[in-house]
Amino acid sequence: MTRTLLLRGMFVGLVAGLLVFAFACCIGEPQVDKAIAFEASMNQARGEAPEPEMVSRKIQKSIGLLTGVAVYGTALGGIFGLVFAYARGRLSLARPRVLAALMAGLGFIAIVLVPSLKYPANPPAVGNPETIGVRTAAYFLAIAISLATMILSTQAGRHWSKSFGSWNASLLAALLFLVLVGASAYFLPAIDEVPAGFPASLLWKFRIASWETQAVLWSILGLFFGWLTERQEGHIPLRARPFSTADEMPHS
């Protein structure tokens, strides 16, 4: 079962990556082109020669982007399938479609939304090349903290459901998550390297496009994976059960 879910997740992730590629070509890449044009105009105004391209822009936004999103989507889908196999016997969600959608929503919040509120995506011309190491480390640290906090809050919610009921436990878990990620974000270093004169509308559109691209990826991953799993199982739901770790585990 675990192997089947892993391969299914990789397939769904690949499909999601291909659809994200089409979406990014229409929504995200035009903003990147505008940012590159702004950077070139600033270099020209300072009398600096443009930096040589190691990979041409034409390749970057075609085969390069396609390869990147396909590999990323496939890897993410495989991880999603493994986590689904682990969570299947532990949560009180009878239908695979519901569990997959919930996992995709929580994953988007923990891995994409929360870290990007502290360190939003930036287009070319935004950011100091000398601080790229610090910025990368801070961003991945924010992801790790957010993901660990999401897992902790979920476990706390399962424990609290025995005393307060599922609804109240979910609210308490959400509050715990917000408090912990808010406190951690306060202590993480602030990074603001937007150059003077950079169009605010372009920066905003780029960041919105980044969120939209990730939302498309996670939505397809959750909904398509859940649909395929229910279809494979003939729409036979698991036995509904409360938050418990004593139930059966999937076997490979």
N, C-alpha and C positions, 0 to 999 in steps of 0.2 A: 504493500500500500504506500509506504513512504517513497519508494522509488517511483511509483506511478505519479504521485503528487509532485515530486521533484521535476520529472520530465514534463508534466503538464504545466507547471509553473514556468519552466524555461520556454516552452512553446508560446504560452500566453504572453510572457515578457517580450519575446521576439516580435510577436504581432503588435503588441503595444508600442514597441520601439519604432517599428515601421510607420505606424500611424502618427506617432509623435514627430517623426522626421518630416512627414508631409505638413503637419501643423506648424512646426518650427520654421519651415521654409516660407510659409505664408505670413506668420505672425512675428517670429523672433528675428529672423535674419535681416529683414529691412531695417530694424532698429540698430543692429550691429553695423550695417553698412553706413548708416548715418553717423554713428559714433566714430567709426574709422575715418570718415570724411572730416569730422570735426578735429580729430587728432592730427590729421595731415595738414589742415589749415593752420593749426596752432604751430606746428613744426615749421611750416613755411613762413609764418609771421616772425618767428624767432630766427629765421635764417638757417635752420637745421635741415640737413639732408634726411629724407625719409629712411627709416630703418629697412634693411633688406629683408624680404620675406623668405623664411625658410621653407614655407609651404604656401603656394599661391592661394589667394582668397577664393578663386574659383573652385579649387580642390577642397578647401576648408568647408565651404557651405554646400558641397555636394557629396562626394564619396567619403570625405573625412567626417562630416556630420552624420551621414548614414551609418558608417562603421561604428562611430562612438555610441550613438543611441541604440543600435542593435545589440552591441556587446553589453552596454549598461542595462538595457531592458531584459536581456536574457539572464544575466547574472542576478538582477533584482528579482526576476520571476522565480528563479531557482530557490533563492533564499525565502521568498514568500511561500513557496510550496512546502519547504521544510518546516517553517514556522506554523503553517496551517496544520500540518500533520501533528506537530507537538501540541497545538492548542485544541485540536479536535476533541480529544477525550477529556478536556479540562474545563470547558466553558459550557454553560447551560443554553447553548444555541442549537436548536434542533436541525435547522436547515443549513447546508453548506453555503448557500448563497448569502445568508445573513451573516455568517461568520466571516466569509471572505470580504464582504462589504465593510464590516466593522474593522477588520484588520487593515484594510486599505485606508480607511478613514483615519485610524489611529496612527498608522505609519506615515501618512502624509502630514499629519499634525506634528508628530515627534521628529521626523527626519527632514522635512522641508519647511513647513510653516514657521515653527517656533525658532529654529536657528536663523532663518532668513529675516525674522523681525529684528534680531540683533545685528546680523551681518548680511544685509540684502545683497542680491546679485548685482554686479556692476558691469557695464559695457566697457569696451576698449576706451582708452584715454582716461579712465577713472582708476586711480590707485597708483601708488608709488612702487616701481619695480624693486626697490631696495627693501621693501617691507613684505614682499610676497610670502616669505617663509613664516613670518609672524602672523600674517593674516590667514594663511592656510591652516596653521596650527590652531589658532583661535576658533576658526570656523568648525573644524573637526572636533575640537573639544566641546563646542556648543552642541553639536549633534550627539556626541557621546553622553553628555549630561542630560539632554532632553530625552534620549532614548532610554537611558537608565531610570530617569524619573518616571517615564511612562510605564515601564515595567513595574517599578515599585508601587505606583499608584494603582495599577491594575490588581496587583497582589493584595494591596490593602483593601481595595474594593471587594474582592472575593471574601476576605476575612470579615469585613464589616457587614456583609450581607446577611450573615448568620444572626446578627444582633439587631440590625436596623432595617433589613429588607433590601431588595435589589435596587429599587429606585433611590432611596436615601443613600445607600452605599455608593452608588454611581456618582451622585452629586458630591459626596464627601471626597471621593477619589479625584474627581475633576478639580475640586478646590485645592486639594493637596498638590496636584500637578501644577496648577497655576502658581501657587505660593512658592514651590520649590524652584521652578524654572525662572520665575521672576527674581527670586533672590540670587540665583546663580548668574543670571544675566547682568545683574547690578554689579557683580564683582568681576565679570569678564572685562577685558580691556576694550575701550571705545575706539573705533577706527572710523575716521571720516577724512577721506582723501579725494573728495570731488574737486576738481580744479575750478578756479574762478572762471566764470563765463560759460560753463557747460550748461546746455539747455535743460532746465528743470523738467520740461515736458518729455524730452527724450529719455532722461533718466527714469522718470516715472513709468513711461510706456515700456521701457526695457524690463523693469522689475515686474510689472504686471504680466508681461509676456512670459517671463521666467516662471512665475507662479502658475499661469495658465497651462504652460507646457507640462509642468510637474503634475498638475491636477488631472490633465488628460491621461498621463501615464498611469497614475495610481487608480484612477477611475476605471480605465480599461482593465487593468490588472485585477482589481477586486471583482468587478461585475462579470467579466468574461471567465475568469477562473471559477467563480462560484457557479455560473451557469453550466460550464462544462462538467464540473464535479457532480452537480445534481442530475444532469443528463446521463452521465455514466452510471450513476447509482439508481437510475430509474425513479427519481423523485421520492426515494424512500428515506425519510428523515431519521436522524439518530434519536434514540430515546431521550426525551427532555429530562434534564437533571439539574439540580442546583449547583452552585459553585462548589466543586469538589475535586480533589485530586485522586480520589479512590477508584475512578472509573477506568475502563479499559484503554489501553494505548494502541495506536495503529502499529501494525507489524509490517516489516519490509518483506 
